[in-house]
Amino acid sequence: SGIFLGVPCKLGRAGLEQILEVTLTDDERAALAKSADAVREPMAAVTL
């Protein structure tokens, strides 16, 4: 929540044609969550 990622997609003449689903292993999913936490923590310290 509060963190957004880009995802692979197929673009055509009229724009987005397809969002490509990526299957992650449990280890990859854990690494992605760890990366999101690494971004989320410093963002929480920023006041705008």
C-alpha positions as CSV (number, residue, x, y, z in Angstrom):
1,S,0.0,0.0,0.0
2,G,1.4,3.4,-0.9
3,I,4.1,1.9,-3.2
4,F,3.5,1.6,-6.9
5,L,5.5,-0.4,-9.4
6,G,5.7,-0.5,-13.2
7,V,4.7,-3.7,-14.9
8,P,5.6,-5.1,-18.3
9,C,3.0,-4.4,-20.9
10,K,2.5,-4.6,-24.6
11,L,1.9,-1.3,-26.4
12,G,0.3,-0.9,-29.8
13,R,-0.7,2.0,-32.0
14,A,-3.7,2.8,-29.9
15,G,-1.9,2.5,-26.6
16,L,-2.0,-0.3,-24.0
17,E,-2.9,-3.7,-25.6
18,Q,-2.0,-6.1,-22.8
19,I,-0.6,-6.2,-19.3
20,L,1.9,-9.1,-19.1
21,E,1.5,-11.2,-16.0
22,V,4.7,-12.1,-14.3
23,T,4.8,-15.3,-12.1
24,L,7.0,-14.8,-9.1
25,T,8.5,-17.6,-7.0
26,D,8.1,-17.3,-3.2
27,D,11.7,-16.1,-2.9
28,E,11.1,-13.5,-5.6
29,R,7.9,-12.3,-4.0
30,A,9.7,-12.0,-0.6
31,A,12.5,-10.0,-2.3
32,L,9.9,-7.7,-3.9
33,A,8.3,-7.1,-0.5
34,K,11.7,-6.4,1.0
35,S,12.4,-3.8,-1.7
36,A,9.0,-2.2,-1.2
37,D,9.8,-1.9,2.6
38,A,13.2,-0.4,1.8
39,V,11.3,2.4,-0.2
40,R,8.4,2.7,2.2
41,E,10.5,3.4,5.4
42,P,12.4,6.5,4.1
43,M,9.2,7.8,2.4
44,A,7.4,7.7,5.8
45,A,10.1,10.1,7.1
46,V,9.5,12.6,4.4
47,T,6.9,15.3,5.2
48,L,5.4,17.3,2.3
